[in-house]
Amino acid sequence: MSVDAILKEVEALTDDERNELLNRLHDQFGQPEISDELKAELDRRVAEADANPDAGYTLDEVIAYVRRKK
């Protein structure tokens, strides 16, 4: 079966069935491996966000910014 044929079948699934399919694929293939360098950078960013929780933007601020850019 081709990828295109599979995608056609997936489009016919309900949302719940698609979620189940995604969960099963995730369980089968797992998370992609990341480099030590990327892991260190992600850990640094999480630590920075935890240390400065008010340094980010609210959802409303982000939405307003995106709408101004249109």
PDB file of N, CA, C and O in Angstrom:
ATOM      1  N   MET A   1       0.860  -1.180   0.000  1.00  0.00           N
ATOM      2  CA  MET A   1       0.000   0.000   0.000  1.00  0.00           C
ATOM      3  C   MET A   1       0.901   1.236   0.000  1.00  0.00           C
ATOM      4  O   MET A   1       1.880   1.287   0.744  1.00  0.00           O
ATOM      5  N   SER A   2       0.579   2.226  -0.823  1.00  0.00           N
ATOM      6  CA  SER A   2       1.389   3.436  -0.917  1.00  0.00           C
ATOM      7  C   SER A   2       1.077   4.389   0.237  1.00  0.00           C
ATOM      8  O   SER A   2       0.046   4.269   0.900  1.00  0.00           O
ATOM      9  N   VAL A   3       1.972   5.318   0.458  1.00  0.00           N
ATOM     10  CA  VAL A   3       1.761   6.330   1.500  1.00  0.00           C
ATOM     11  C   VAL A   3       0.516   7.150   1.181  1.00  0.00           C
ATOM     12  O   VAL A   3      -0.257   7.476   2.082  1.00  0.00           O
ATOM     13  N   ASP A   4       0.317   7.484  -0.080  1.00  0.00           N
ATOM     14  CA  ASP A   4      -0.876   8.247  -0.464  1.00  0.00           C
ATOM     15  C   ASP A   4      -2.156   7.483  -0.138  1.00  0.00           C
ATOM     16  O   ASP A   4      -3.129   8.069   0.336  1.00  0.00           O
ATOM     17  N   ALA A   5      -2.155   6.193  -0.389  1.00  0.00           N
ATOM     18  CA  ALA A   5      -3.330   5.371  -0.077  1.00  0.00           C
ATOM     19  C   ALA A   5      -3.565   5.321   1.428  1.00  0.00           C
ATOM     20  O   ALA A   5      -4.706   5.384   1.886  1.00  0.00           O
ATOM     21  N   ILE A   6      -2.496   5.208   2.185  1.00  0.00           N
ATOM     22  CA  ILE A   6      -2.626   5.194   3.649  1.00  0.00           C
ATOM     23  C   ILE A   6      -3.190   6.520   4.143  1.00  0.00           C
ATOM     24  O   ILE A   6      -4.064   6.542   5.009  1.00  0.00           O
ATOM     25  N   LEU A   7      -2.693   7.623   3.596  1.00  0.00           N
ATOM     26  CA  LEU A   7      -3.191   8.938   4.014  1.00  0.00           C
ATOM     27  C   LEU A   7      -4.669   9.107   3.698  1.00  0.00           C
ATOM     28  O   LEU A   7      -5.403   9.715   4.476  1.00  0.00           O
ATOM     29  N   LYS A   8      -5.108   8.580   2.575  1.00  0.00           N
ATOM     30  CA  LYS A   8      -6.539   8.621   2.247  1.00  0.00           C
ATOM     31  C   LYS A   8      -7.349   7.870   3.297  1.00  0.00           C
ATOM     32  O   LYS A   8      -8.415   8.328   3.711  1.00  0.00           O
ATOM     33  N   GLU A   9      -6.849   6.730   3.723  1.00  0.00           N
ATOM     34  CA  GLU A   9      -7.524   5.951   4.765  1.00  0.00           C
ATOM     35  C   GLU A   9      -7.550   6.725   6.086  1.00  0.00           C
ATOM     36  O   GLU A   9      -8.563   6.732   6.785  1.00  0.00           O
ATOM     37  N   VAL A  10      -6.447   7.368   6.419  1.00  0.00           N
ATOM     38  CA  VAL A  10      -6.361   8.131   7.672  1.00  0.00           C
ATOM     39  C   VAL A  10      -7.356   9.288   7.664  1.00  0.00           C
ATOM     40  O   VAL A  10      -7.972   9.585   8.687  1.00  0.00           O
ATOM     41  N   GLU A  11      -7.515   9.937   6.520  1.00  0.00           N
ATOM     42  CA  GLU A  11      -8.459  11.054   6.418  1.00  0.00           C
ATOM     43  C   GLU A  11      -9.888  10.624   6.719  1.00  0.00           C
ATOM     44  O   GLU A  11     -10.705  11.446   7.134  1.00  0.00           O
ATOM     45  N   ALA A  12     -10.197   9.359   6.516  1.00  0.00           N
ATOM     46  CA  ALA A  12     -11.550   8.854   6.763  1.00  0.00           C
ATOM     47  C   ALA A  12     -11.785   8.510   8.236  1.00  0.00           C
ATOM     48  O   ALA A  12     -12.920   8.244   8.631  1.00  0.00           O
ATOM     49  N   LEU A  13     -10.738   8.512   9.042  1.00  0.00           N
ATOM     50  CA  LEU A  13     -10.877   8.167  10.460  1.00  0.00           C
ATOM     51  C   LEU A  13     -11.522   9.307  11.245  1.00  0.00           C
ATOM     52  O   LEU A  13     -11.454  10.472  10.853  1.00  0.00           O
ATOM     53  N   THR A  14     -12.140   8.946  12.350  1.00  0.00           N
ATOM     54  CA  THR A  14     -12.649   9.968  13.272  1.00  0.00           C
ATOM     55  C   THR A  14     -11.462  10.567  14.022  1.00  0.00           C
ATOM     56  O   THR A  14     -10.355  10.031  13.973  1.00  0.00           O
ATOM     57  N   ASP A  15     -11.696  11.676  14.713  1.00  0.00           N
ATOM     58  CA  ASP A  15     -10.627  12.292  15.499  1.00  0.00           C
ATOM     59  C   ASP A  15     -10.088  11.326  16.552  1.00  0.00           C
ATOM     60  O   ASP A  15      -8.878  11.244  16.765  1.00  0.00           O
ATOM     61  N   ASP A  16     -10.987  10.599  17.205  1.00  0.00           N
ATOM     62  CA  ASP A  16     -10.557   9.633  18.219  1.00  0.00           C
ATOM     63  C   ASP A  16      -9.696   8.533  17.607  1.00  0.00           C
ATOM     64  O   ASP A  16      -8.702   8.113  18.201  1.00  0.00           O
ATOM     65  N   GLU A  17     -10.075   8.072  16.429  1.00  0.00           N
ATOM     66  CA  GLU A  17      -9.292   7.029  15.762  1.00  0.00           C
ATOM     67  C   GLU A  17      -7.919   7.557  15.340  1.00  0.00           C
ATOM     68  O   GLU A  17      -6.919   6.845  15.434  1.00  0.00           O
ATOM     69  N   ARG A  18      -7.879   8.795  14.880  1.00  0.00           N
ATOM     70  CA  ARG A  18      -6.589   9.395  14.511  1.00  0.00           C
ATOM     71  C   ARG A  18      -5.689   9.525  15.732  1.00  0.00           C
ATOM     72  O   ARG A  18      -4.493   9.241  15.663  1.00  0.00           O
ATOM     73  N   ASN A  19      -6.266   9.956  16.848  1.00  0.00           N
ATOM     74  CA  ASN A  19      -5.479  10.068  18.075  1.00  0.00           C
ATOM     75  C   ASN A  19      -4.930   8.714  18.494  1.00  0.00           C
ATOM     76  O   ASN A  19      -3.774   8.602  18.902  1.00  0.00           O
ATOM     77  N   GLU A  20      -5.762   7.693  18.391  1.00  0.00           N
ATOM     78  CA  GLU A  20      -5.311   6.339  18.729  1.00  0.00           C
ATOM     79  C   GLU A  20      -4.176   5.908  17.808  1.00  0.00           C
ATOM     80  O   GLU A  20      -3.197   5.316  18.263  1.00  0.00           O
ATOM     81  N   LEU A  21      -4.300   6.200  16.522  1.00  0.00           N
ATOM     82  CA  LEU A  21      -3.245   5.866  15.566  1.00  0.00           C
ATOM     83  C   LEU A  21      -1.949   6.589  15.924  1.00  0.00           C
ATOM     84  O   LEU A  21      -0.878   5.982  15.931  1.00  0.00           O
ATOM     85  N   LEU A  22      -2.047   7.872  16.219  1.00  0.00           N
ATOM     86  CA  LEU A  22      -0.853   8.636  16.590  1.00  0.00           C
ATOM     87  C   LEU A  22      -0.200   8.074  17.842  1.00  0.00           C
ATOM     88  O   LEU A  22       1.023   7.950  17.910  1.00  0.00           O
ATOM     89  N   ASN A  23      -1.014   7.735  18.828  1.00  0.00           N
ATOM     90  CA  ASN A  23      -0.468   7.165  20.063  1.00  0.00           C
ATOM     91  C   ASN A  23       0.248   5.849  19.798  1.00  0.00           C
ATOM     92  O   ASN A  23       1.320   5.595  20.347  1.00  0.00           O
ATOM     93  N   ARG A  24      -0.343   5.021  18.962  1.00  0.00           N
ATOM     94  CA  ARG A  24       0.283   3.726  18.658  1.00  0.00           C
ATOM     95  C   ARG A  24       1.585   3.904  17.878  1.00  0.00           C
ATOM     96  O   ARG A  24       2.569   3.209  18.136  1.00  0.00           O
ATOM     97  N   LEU A  25       1.588   4.843  16.916  1.00  0.00           N
ATOM     98  CA  LEU A  25       2.818   5.112  16.169  1.00  0.00           C
ATOM     99  C   LEU A  25       3.901   5.644  17.098  1.00  0.00           C
ATOM    100  O   LEU A  25       5.065   5.254  17.002  1.00  0.00           O
ATOM    101  N   HIS A  26       3.503   6.538  17.994  1.00  0.00           N
ATOM    102  CA  HIS A  26       4.464   7.086  18.949  1.00  0.00           C
ATOM    103  C   HIS A  26       5.032   5.980  19.832  1.00  0.00           C
ATOM    104  O   HIS A  26       6.239   5.927  20.069  1.00  0.00           O
ATOM    105  N   ASP A  27       4.163   5.102  20.314  1.00  0.00           N
ATOM    106  CA  ASP A  27       4.616   3.995  21.157  1.00  0.00           C
ATOM    107  C   ASP A  27       5.576   3.075  20.400  1.00  0.00           C
ATOM    108  O   ASP A  27       6.539   2.562  20.969  1.00  0.00           O
ATOM    109  N   GLN A  28       5.301   2.878  19.119  1.00  0.00           N
ATOM    110  CA  GLN A  28       6.127   1.974  18.323  1.00  0.00           C
ATOM    111  C   GLN A  28       7.489   2.582  17.993  1.00  0.00           C
ATOM    112  O   GLN A  28       8.510   1.897  18.045  1.00  0.00           O
ATOM    113  N   PHE A  29       7.496   3.858  17.656  1.00  0.00           N
ATOM    114  CA  PHE A  29       8.735   4.470  17.181  1.00  0.00           C
ATOM    115  C   PHE A  29       9.417   5.345  18.217  1.00  0.00           C
ATOM    116  O   PHE A  29      10.602   5.650  18.080  1.00  0.00           O
ATOM    117  N   GLY A  30       8.692   5.756  19.252  1.00  0.00           N
ATOM    118  CA  GLY A  30       9.289   6.523  20.336  1.00  0.00           C
ATOM    119  C   GLY A  30       9.720   7.919  19.938  1.00  0.00           C
ATOM    120  O   GLY A  30       9.382   8.433  18.872  1.00  0.00           O
ATOM    121  N   GLN A  31      10.469   8.496  20.827  1.00  0.00           N
ATOM    122  CA  GLN A  31      10.978   9.851  20.629  1.00  0.00           C
ATOM    123  C   GLN A  31      12.246   9.813  19.780  1.00  0.00           C
ATOM    124  O   GLN A  31      13.041   8.880  19.893  1.00  0.00           O
ATOM    125  N   PRO A  32      12.438  10.819  18.934  1.00  0.00           N
ATOM    126  CA  PRO A  32      13.696  10.877  18.188  1.00  0.00           C
ATOM    127  C   PRO A  32      14.849  11.186  19.149  1.00  0.00           C
ATOM    128  O   PRO A  32      14.666  11.876  20.151  1.00  0.00           O
ATOM    129  N   GLU A  33      16.012  10.676  18.836  1.00  0.00           N
ATOM    130  CA  GLU A  33      17.176  10.965  19.667  1.00  0.00           C
ATOM    131  C   GLU A  33      17.635  12.386  19.392  1.00  0.00           C
ATOM    132  O   GLU A  33      17.593  12.861  18.257  1.00  0.00           O
ATOM    133  N   ILE A  34      18.074  13.056  20.449  1.00  0.00           N
ATOM    134  CA  ILE A  34      18.614  14.402  20.281  1.00  0.00           C
ATOM    135  C   ILE A  34      20.061  14.395  20.751  1.00  0.00           C
ATOM    136  O   ILE A  34      20.458  13.582  21.586  1.00  0.00           O
ATOM    137  N   SER A  35      20.833  15.312  20.200  1.00  0.00           N
ATOM    138  CA  SER A  35      22.252  15.378  20.549  1.00  0.00           C
ATOM    139  C   SER A  35      22.414  15.900  21.976  1.00  0.00           C
ATOM    140  O   SER A  35      21.515  16.537  22.525  1.00  0.00           O
ATOM    141  N   ASP A  36      23.565  15.621  22.559  1.00  0.00           N
ATOM    142  CA  ASP A  36      23.866  16.133  23.898  1.00  0.00           C
ATOM    143  C   ASP A  36      23.857  17.659  23.897  1.00  0.00           C
ATOM    144  O   ASP A  36      23.443  18.289  24.871  1.00  0.00           O
ATOM    145  N   GLU A  37      24.318  18.246  22.792  1.00  0.00           N
ATOM    146  CA  GLU A  37      24.354  19.708  22.672  1.00  0.00           C
ATOM    147  C   GLU A  37      22.938  20.287  22.704  1.00  0.00           C
ATOM    148  O   GLU A  37      22.685  21.270  23.400  1.00  0.00           O
ATOM    149  N   LEU A  38      22.021  19.683  21.957  1.00  0.00           N
ATOM    150  CA  LEU A  38      20.642  20.164  21.944  1.00  0.00           C
ATOM    151  C   LEU A  38      19.985  19.954  23.300  1.00  0.00           C
ATOM    152  O   LEU A  38      19.260  20.828  23.776  1.00  0.00           O
ATOM    153  N   LYS A  39      20.228  18.808  23.930  1.00  0.00           N
ATOM    154  CA  LYS A  39      19.662  18.555  25.254  1.00  0.00           C
ATOM    155  C   LYS A  39      20.150  19.596  26.253  1.00  0.00           C
ATOM    156  O   LYS A  39      19.365  20.097  27.057  1.00  0.00           O
ATOM    157  N   ALA A  40      21.441  19.926  26.208  1.00  0.00           N
ATOM    158  CA  ALA A  40      21.995  20.939  27.113  1.00  0.00           C
ATOM    159  C   ALA A  40      21.338  22.292  26.871  1.00  0.00           C
ATOM    160  O   ALA A  40      21.027  23.008  27.823  1.00  0.00           O
ATOM    161  N   GLU A  41      21.125  22.648  25.607  1.00  0.00           N
ATOM    162  CA  GLU A  41      20.481  23.927  25.284  1.00  0.00           C
ATOM    163  C   GLU A  41      19.041  23.950  25.770  1.00  0.00           C
ATOM    164  O   GLU A  41      18.594  24.954  26.324  1.00  0.00           O
ATOM    165  N   LEU A  42      18.315  22.871  25.572  1.00  0.00           N
ATOM    166  CA  LEU A  42      16.930  22.802  26.053  1.00  0.00           C
ATOM    167  C   LEU A  42      16.876  22.875  27.573  1.00  0.00           C
ATOM    168  O   LEU A  42      16.021  23.563  28.130  1.00  0.00           O
ATOM    169  N   ASP A  43      17.779  22.172  28.245  1.00  0.00           N
ATOM    170  CA  ASP A  43      17.840  22.236  29.709  1.00  0.00           C
ATOM    171  C   ASP A  43      18.137  23.657  30.178  1.00  0.00           C
ATOM    172  O   ASP A  43      17.552  24.123  31.156  1.00  0.00           O
ATOM    173  N   ARG A  44      19.043  24.349  29.484  1.00  0.00           N
ATOM    174  CA  ARG A  44      19.382  25.733  29.833  1.00  0.00           C
ATOM    175  C   ARG A  44      18.162  26.637  29.696  1.00  0.00           C
ATOM    176  O   ARG A  44      17.898  27.473  30.561  1.00  0.00           O
ATOM    177  N   ARG A  45      17.424  26.464  28.610  1.00  0.00           N
ATOM    178  CA  ARG A  45      16.242  27.298  28.380  1.00  0.00           C
ATOM    179  C   ARG A  45      15.151  27.033  29.410  1.00  0.00           C
ATOM    180  O   ARG A  45      14.493  27.966  29.870  1.00  0.00           O
ATOM    181  N   VAL A  46      14.957  25.781  29.770  1.00  0.00           N
ATOM    182  CA  VAL A  46      13.959  25.448  30.795  1.00  0.00           C
ATOM    183  C   VAL A  46      14.361  26.064  32.126  1.00  0.00           C
ATOM    184  O   VAL A  46      13.524  26.636  32.825  1.00  0.00           O
ATOM    185  N   ALA A  47      15.640  25.949  32.481  1.00  0.00           N
ATOM    186  CA  ALA A  47      16.120  26.526  33.739  1.00  0.00           C
ATOM    187  C   ALA A  47      15.942  28.039  33.740  1.00  0.00           C
ATOM    188  O   ALA A  47      15.549  28.616  34.754  1.00  0.00           O
ATOM    189  N   GLU A  48      16.227  28.686  32.612  1.00  0.00           N
ATOM    190  CA  GLU A  48      16.055  30.138  32.506  1.00  0.00           C
ATOM    191  C   GLU A  48      14.586  30.524  32.651  1.00  0.00           C
ATOM    192  O   GLU A  48      14.264  31.496  33.334  1.00  0.00           O
ATOM    193  N   ALA A  49      13.710  29.780  32.022  1.00  0.00           N
ATOM    194  CA  ALA A  49      12.274  30.062  32.125  1.00  0.00           C
ATOM    195  C   ALA A  49      11.782  29.835  33.551  1.00  0.00           C
ATOM    196  O   ALA A  49      10.965  30.607  34.053  1.00  0.00           O
ATOM    197  N   ASP A  50      12.272  28.785  34.206  1.00  0.00           N
ATOM    198  CA  ASP A  50      11.883  28.520  35.594  1.00  0.00           C
ATOM    199  C   ASP A  50      12.374  29.619  36.529  1.00  0.00           C
ATOM    200  O   ASP A  50      11.681  29.993  37.476  1.00  0.00           O
ATOM    201  N   ALA A  51      13.579  30.139  36.257  1.00  0.00           N
ATOM    202  CA  ALA A  51      14.161  31.175  37.111  1.00  0.00           C
ATOM    203  C   ALA A  51      13.511  32.536  36.891  1.00  0.00           C
ATOM    204  O   ALA A  51      13.536  33.380  37.786  1.00  0.00           O
ATOM    205  N   ASN A  52      12.933  32.762  35.719  1.00  0.00           N
ATOM    206  CA  ASN A  52      12.343  34.060  35.368  1.00  0.00           C
ATOM    207  C   ASN A  52      10.957  33.862  34.759  1.00  0.00           C
ATOM    208  O   ASN A  52      10.766  34.142  33.576  1.00  0.00           O
ATOM    209  N   PRO A  53       9.997  33.391  35.534  1.00  0.00           N
ATOM    210  CA  PRO A  53       8.682  33.072  34.961  1.00  0.00           C
ATOM    211  C   PRO A  53       7.946  34.281  34.382  1.00  0.00           C
ATOM    212  O   PRO A  53       7.072  34.114  33.531  1.00  0.00           O
ATOM    213  N   ASP A  54       8.279  35.482  34.824  1.00  0.00           N
ATOM    214  CA  ASP A  54       7.603  36.677  34.313  1.00  0.00           C
ATOM    215  C   ASP A  54       8.288  37.257  33.082  1.00  0.00           C
ATOM    216  O   ASP A  54       7.840  38.275  32.554  1.00  0.00           O
ATOM    217  N   ALA A  55       9.362  36.630  32.616  1.00  0.00           N
ATOM    218  CA  ALA A  55      10.111  37.161  31.480  1.00  0.00           C
ATOM    219  C   ALA A  55       9.445  36.866  30.144  1.00  0.00           C
ATOM    220  O   ALA A  55       9.800  37.475  29.135  1.00  0.00           O
ATOM    221  N   GLY A  56       8.501  35.959  30.118  1.00  0.00           N
ATOM    222  CA  GLY A  56       7.846  35.590  28.863  1.00  0.00           C
ATOM    223  C   GLY A  56       6.675  36.489  28.543  1.00  0.00           C
ATOM    224  O   GLY A  56       6.503  37.550  29.144  1.00  0.00           O
ATOM    225  N   TYR A  57       5.874  36.056  27.593  1.00  0.00           N
ATOM    226  CA  TYR A  57       4.698  36.795  27.160  1.00  0.00           C
ATOM    227  C   TYR A  57       3.444  35.989  27.475  1.00  0.00           C
ATOM    228  O   TYR A  57       3.463  34.758  27.486  1.00  0.00           O
ATOM    229  N   THR A  58       2.371  36.699  27.725  1.00  0.00           N
ATOM    230  CA  THR A  58       1.090  36.022  27.926  1.00  0.00           C
ATOM    231  C   THR A  58       0.540  35.603  26.564  1.00  0.00           C
ATOM    232  O   THR A  58       0.978  36.099  25.527  1.00  0.00           O
ATOM    233  N   LEU A  59      -0.409  34.698  26.581  1.00  0.00           N
ATOM    234  CA  LEU A  59      -1.052  34.275  25.337  1.00  0.00           C
ATOM    235  C   LEU A  59      -1.698  35.468  24.646  1.00  0.00           C
ATOM    236  O   LEU A  59      -1.605  35.598  23.426  1.00  0.00           O
ATOM    237  N   ASP A  60      -2.348  36.334  25.404  1.00  0.00           N
ATOM    238  CA  ASP A  60      -2.991  37.514  24.813  1.00  0.00           C
ATOM    239  C   ASP A  60      -1.967  38.417  24.135  1.00  0.00           C
ATOM    240  O   ASP A  60      -2.245  38.969  23.070  1.00  0.00           O
ATOM    241  N   GLU A  61      -0.782  38.577  24.736  1.00  0.00           N
ATOM    242  CA  GLU A  61       0.264  39.401  24.131  1.00  0.00           C
ATOM    243  C   GLU A  61       0.759  38.787  22.824  1.00  0.00           C
ATOM    244  O   GLU A  61       0.994  39.501  21.849  1.00  0.00           O
ATOM    245  N   VAL A  62       0.913  37.495  22.803  1.00  0.00           N
ATOM    246  CA  VAL A  62       1.374  36.810  21.590  1.00  0.00           C
ATOM    247  C   VAL A  62       0.339  36.938  20.480  1.00  0.00           C
ATOM    248  O   VAL A  62       0.686  37.226  19.334  1.00  0.00           O
ATOM    249  N   ILE A  63      -0.924  36.726  20.814  1.00  0.00           N
ATOM    250  CA  ILE A  63      -1.990  36.839  19.816  1.00  0.00           C
ATOM    251  C   ILE A  63      -2.061  38.257  19.268  1.00  0.00           C
ATOM    252  O   ILE A  63      -2.190  38.448  18.059  1.00  0.00           O
ATOM    253  N   ALA A  64      -1.977  39.251  20.144  1.00  0.00           N
ATOM    254  CA  ALA A  64      -2.008  40.648  19.697  1.00  0.00           C
ATOM    255  C   ALA A  64      -0.831  40.941  18.771  1.00  0.00           C
ATOM    256  O   ALA A  64      -0.993  41.627  17.762  1.00  0.00           O
ATOM    257  N   TYR A  65       0.337  40.432  19.102  1.00  0.00           N
ATOM    258  CA  TYR A  65       1.519  40.634  18.272  1.00  0.00           C
ATOM    259  C   TYR A  65       1.329  40.016  16.887  1.00  0.00           C
ATOM    260  O   TYR A  65       1.626  40.649  15.874  1.00  0.00           O
ATOM    261  N   VAL A  66       0.842  38.797  16.847  1.00  0.00           N
ATOM    262  CA  VAL A  66       0.632  38.104  15.573  1.00  0.00           C
ATOM    263  C   VAL A  66      -0.398  38.846  14.729  1.00  0.00           C
ATOM    264  O   VAL A  66      -0.225  38.990  13.519  1.00  0.00           O
ATOM    265  N   ARG A  67      -1.448  39.310  15.353  1.00  0.00           N
ATOM    266  CA  ARG A  67      -2.486  40.031  14.603  1.00  0.00           C
ATOM    267  C   ARG A  67      -1.963  41.352  14.048  1.00  0.00           C
ATOM    268  O   ARG A  67      -2.364  41.761  12.959  1.00  0.00           O
ATOM    269  N   ARG A  68      -1.081  42.023  14.774  1.00  0.00           N
ATOM    270  CA  ARG A  68      -0.490  43.276  14.273  1.00  0.00           C
ATOM    271  C   ARG A  68       0.390  43.020  13.064  1.00  0.00           C
ATOM    272  O   ARG A  68       0.507  43.878  12.189  1.00  0.00           O
ATOM    273  N   LYS A  69       1.006  41.857  13.005  1.00  0.00           N
ATOM    274  CA  LYS A  69       1.923  41.530  11.912  1.00  0.00           C
ATOM    275  C   LYS A  69       1.203  41.210  10.608  1.00  0.00           C
ATOM    276  O   LYS A  69       1.827  41.220   9.547  1.00  0.00           O
ATOM    277  N   LYS A  70      -0.086  40.929  10.664  1.00  0.00           N
ATOM    278  CA  LYS A  70      -0.831  40.558   9.448  1.00  0.00           C
ATOM    279  C   LYS A  70      -1.057  41.747   8.571  1.00  0.00           C
ATOM    280  O   LYS A  70      -1.665  41.624   7.507  1.00  0.00           O
TER     281      LYS A  70
END
